[in-house]
Amino acid sequence: MKYMGSKNRYAKQLLPIILANREAGQWYVEPFVGGANMIDKVNGNRIGADLNPYLIQALVSIRDSLNELPKTNKDFTEAQYKELRKSDDYSHKGYAGFAFSYSGKWLGGWRRDGEGKRDYVAESYRNAEKQSPTLAGIKLICSGYNDLDIPENSIIYCDPPYKGTTKYKDDFDHSAFWDWCREKVIEGHQVFMSEYSAPSDFICVWSKEVNNSLTKDTGSKKGVECLFRHKSQIVI
């Protein structure tokens, strides 16, 4: 599913690093599952969590109720999209609020091209068709990262809201997040974090310069995507 800040285009580079030492039966956990564009390429035991209930609703709809999703922009219109802000009753509010929004940002504006010819509802459905079987077996949980029950000796991959970038649904305490990562390392988990920067006790193990455009109004912004690990988990 299209989602703001998706790591789909980097998954082939990141996952070999993250899963390099995975053991049989070991859990892979994403506390910030987003559009599930990383976890849907992982096999075995998996947990995908997010604090936003509409995001989890969207992923469950793709996995379990694919045939009920709108297939073209005749099934779901811009007028219906605008009504989403006013109602909590529409059964696919979660899916439509992300899949039909600019850059996959929650209710961030109806997706359209300059000439108004592309059917983004149909494109989203085709993407959902491809992703649906890859979500089978994933435990999808609505939970904040710090309340998530994580199995012992898990591999944890975090893709939190980046410091200094477009606001997500809620404000985010970055200092508390890094403290939580340190706690998970002490507990014996293998912990990986995506960000542009990190505290000095976290080491970048992968990086790539990228262009990001998270809203219609901010345009393109360059940054360096990094994958971090705590220095205690770096083998020299």
JOQUI-V238546 format. One record per pair of residues at least 12 apart in sequence whose C-alpha atoms are under 8 Angstrom apart, sorted by the first residue. I is the first residue (numbers start at 1). J is the second residue. D is the distance in whole Angstrom. If there is no record, write none. Layout:
i=I j=J d=D
i=I j=J d=D
//
This chain:
i=1 j=35 d=5
i=1 j=36 d=7
i=1 j=37 d=7
i=1 j=99 d=7
i=1 j=124 d=7
i=1 j=127 d=7
i=1 j=128 d=6
i=1 j=131 d=7
i=2 j=35 d=6
i=2 j=98 d=7
i=2 j=99 d=6
i=2 j=103 d=7
i=2 j=104 d=5
i=2 j=124 d=8
i=3 j=34 d=6
i=3 j=35 d=5
i=3 j=98 d=7
i=3 j=99 d=7
i=3 j=103 d=6
i=3 j=104 d=4
i=3 j=105 d=6
i=4 j=34 d=8
i=4 j=103 d=5
i=4 j=104 d=5
i=4 j=105 d=5
i=4 j=214 d=6
i=5 j=212 d=8
i=5 j=214 d=7
i=6 j=34 d=7
i=6 j=35 d=7
i=6 j=37 d=7
i=7 j=37 d=6
i=7 j=38 d=7
i=8 j=37 d=5
i=8 j=38 d=6
i=11 j=37 d=8
i=11 j=38 d=6
i=11 j=41 d=8
i=14 j=206 d=8
i=14 j=227 d=8
i=15 j=38 d=8
i=18 j=155 d=8
i=18 j=157 d=8
i=18 j=192 d=7
i=19 j=155 d=8
i=22 j=155 d=8
i=25 j=44 d=7
i=25 j=45 d=6
i=26 j=44 d=8
i=26 j=45 d=7
i=26 j=153 d=7
i=26 j=154 d=6
i=26 j=155 d=7
i=27 j=44 d=7
i=27 j=45 d=5
i=27 j=46 d=6
i=27 j=47 d=7
i=27 j=151 d=7
i=27 j=153 d=8
i=27 j=154 d=5
i=27 j=155 d=6
i=28 j=44 d=8
i=28 j=45 d=6
i=28 j=46 d=5
i=28 j=47 d=6
i=28 j=154 d=6
i=28 j=155 d=5
i=28 j=156 d=6
i=28 j=157 d=8
i=29 j=46 d=6
i=29 j=47 d=5
i=29 j=48 d=6
i=29 j=150 d=7
i=29 j=154 d=7
i=29 j=155 d=6
i=29 j=156 d=5
i=29 j=157 d=6
i=30 j=47 d=6
i=30 j=48 d=5
i=30 j=49 d=6
i=30 j=156 d=6
i=30 j=157 d=5
i=30 j=158 d=6
i=30 j=159 d=8
i=31 j=47 d=8
i=31 j=48 d=6
i=31 j=49 d=5
i=31 j=50 d=6
i=31 j=143 d=8
i=31 j=144 d=7
i=31 j=145 d=5
i=31 j=148 d=7
i=31 j=156 d=8
i=31 j=157 d=7
i=31 j=158 d=6
i=31 j=159 d=8
i=32 j=48 d=7
i=32 j=49 d=6
i=32 j=50 d=5
i=32 j=51 d=8
i=32 j=145 d=7
i=32 j=158 d=6
i=32 j=159 d=6
i=32 j=160 d=6
i=33 j=48 d=5
i=33 j=49 d=5
i=33 j=50 d=6
i=33 j=159 d=8
i=34 j=50 d=7
i=34 j=55 d=7
i=35 j=55 d=8
i=35 j=59 d=7
i=36 j=48 d=7
i=36 j=59 d=8
i=40 j=131 d=7
i=40 j=134 d=5
i=40 j=135 d=6
i=41 j=134 d=7
i=45 j=137 d=8
i=45 j=138 d=7
i=46 j=137 d=8
i=46 j=138 d=5
i=46 j=139 d=6
i=47 j=138 d=6
i=47 j=139 d=5
i=47 j=140 d=6
i=47 j=141 d=7
i=48 j=138 d=7
i=48 j=139 d=6
i=48 j=140 d=5
i=48 j=141 d=6
i=49 j=140 d=6
i=49 j=141 d=5
i=49 j=142 d=6
i=49 j=143 d=6
i=49 j=144 d=8
i=49 j=145 d=8
i=49 j=148 d=8
i=50 j=141 d=7
i=50 j=142 d=5
i=50 j=143 d=5
i=50 j=144 d=6
i=50 j=145 d=7
i=51 j=142 d=5
i=51 j=143 d=5
i=51 j=144 d=5
i=51 j=145 d=8
i=52 j=142 d=7
i=52 j=143 d=8
i=52 j=169 d=8
i=53 j=94 d=8
i=53 j=142 d=6
i=54 j=93 d=7
i=54 j=94 d=4
i=54 j=95 d=7
i=55 j=94 d=6
i=55 j=95 d=7
i=55 j=98 d=8
i=56 j=94 d=8
i=56 j=140 d=7
i=56 j=141 d=7
i=56 j=142 d=6
i=57 j=92 d=8
i=57 j=94 d=6
i=57 j=95 d=7
i=58 j=92 d=7
i=58 j=93 d=8
i=58 j=94 d=5
i=58 j=95 d=4
i=58 j=96 d=8
i=58 j=98 d=8
i=59 j=95 d=7
i=59 j=140 d=8
i=60 j=140 d=7
i=61 j=92 d=8
i=61 j=95 d=7
i=62 j=95 d=8
i=62 j=128 d=6
i=62 j=129 d=8
i=62 j=131 d=7
i=62 j=132 d=5
i=63 j=131 d=8
i=63 j=132 d=5
i=63 j=133 d=7
i=63 j=135 d=6
i=63 j=136 d=6
i=64 j=132 d=8
i=66 j=128 d=7
i=66 j=129 d=7
i=66 j=132 d=7
i=69 j=92 d=7
i=69 j=125 d=7
i=70 j=121 d=7
i=70 j=122 d=8
i=70 j=125 d=7
i=71 j=121 d=6
i=71 j=122 d=5
i=71 j=125 d=6
i=72 j=119 d=7
i=72 j=120 d=8
i=72 j=121 d=5
i=72 j=122 d=4
i=72 j=125 d=8
i=73 j=119 d=6
i=73 j=120 d=7
i=73 j=121 d=5
i=73 j=122 d=7
i=76 j=121 d=7
i=78 j=110 d=7
i=81 j=96 d=7
i=81 j=97 d=7
i=81 j=110 d=7
i=84 j=97 d=7
i=85 j=107 d=8
i=99 j=121 d=8
i=99 j=124 d=6
i=100 j=120 d=7
i=100 j=121 d=6
i=100 j=124 d=7
i=102 j=215 d=7
i=102 j=216 d=7
i=103 j=213 d=8
i=103 j=214 d=6
i=103 j=215 d=7
i=105 j=214 d=7
i=105 j=215 d=8
i=106 j=169 d=8
i=108 j=215 d=7
i=146 j=180 d=7
i=152 j=188 d=8
i=152 j=189 d=7
i=153 j=187 d=8
i=153 j=188 d=6
i=153 j=189 d=5
i=153 j=190 d=7
i=154 j=189 d=5
i=154 j=190 d=6
i=155 j=189 d=6
i=155 j=190 d=5
i=155 j=191 d=6
i=155 j=192 d=8
i=156 j=189 d=7
i=156 j=190 d=6
i=156 j=191 d=5
i=156 j=192 d=6
i=157 j=191 d=6
i=157 j=192 d=5
i=157 j=193 d=6
i=157 j=194 d=8
i=158 j=191 d=8
i=158 j=192 d=6
i=158 j=193 d=5
i=158 j=194 d=6
i=159 j=193 d=6
i=159 j=194 d=5
i=159 j=195 d=7
i=160 j=193 d=8
i=160 j=194 d=7
i=160 j=195 d=8
i=162 j=195 d=6
i=162 j=196 d=7
i=163 j=195 d=8
i=163 j=196 d=8
i=166 j=214 d=7
i=166 j=215 d=8
i=178 j=199 d=8
i=182 j=230 d=7
i=185 j=230 d=8
i=185 j=233 d=8
i=190 j=233 d=8
i=191 j=229 d=6
i=191 j=230 d=8
i=192 j=227 d=7
i=192 j=228 d=6
i=192 j=229 d=5
i=193 j=227 d=6
i=193 j=228 d=5
i=193 j=229 d=7
i=194 j=225 d=7
i=194 j=226 d=6
i=194 j=227 d=5
i=194 j=228 d=6
i=195 j=225 d=6
i=195 j=226 d=6
i=195 j=227 d=7
i=195 j=228 d=8
i=196 j=223 d=7
i=196 j=224 d=6
i=196 j=225 d=5
i=196 j=226 d=6
i=197 j=226 d=7
i=198 j=228 d=8
i=201 j=230 d=6
i=201 j=231 d=6
i=202 j=228 d=6
i=202 j=229 d=5
i=202 j=230 d=4
i=202 j=231 d=5
i=203 j=228 d=5
i=203 j=229 d=5
i=203 j=230 d=6
i=203 j=231 d=6
i=203 j=234 d=8
i=204 j=226 d=6
i=204 j=227 d=6
i=204 j=228 d=4
i=204 j=229 d=7
i=205 j=226 d=7
i=205 j=227 d=6
i=205 j=228 d=6
i=205 j=229 d=7
i=206 j=226 d=6
i=206 j=227 d=5
i=206 j=228 d=7
i=207 j=224 d=6
i=207 j=225 d=5
i=207 j=226 d=4
i=207 j=227 d=6
i=208 j=224 d=5
i=208 j=225 d=5
i=208 j=226 d=7
i=209 j=222 d=7
i=209 j=223 d=6
i=209 j=224 d=4
i=209 j=225 d=6
i=210 j=222 d=6
i=210 j=223 d=5
i=210 j=224 d=6
i=210 j=225 d=7
i=211 j=223 d=6
//
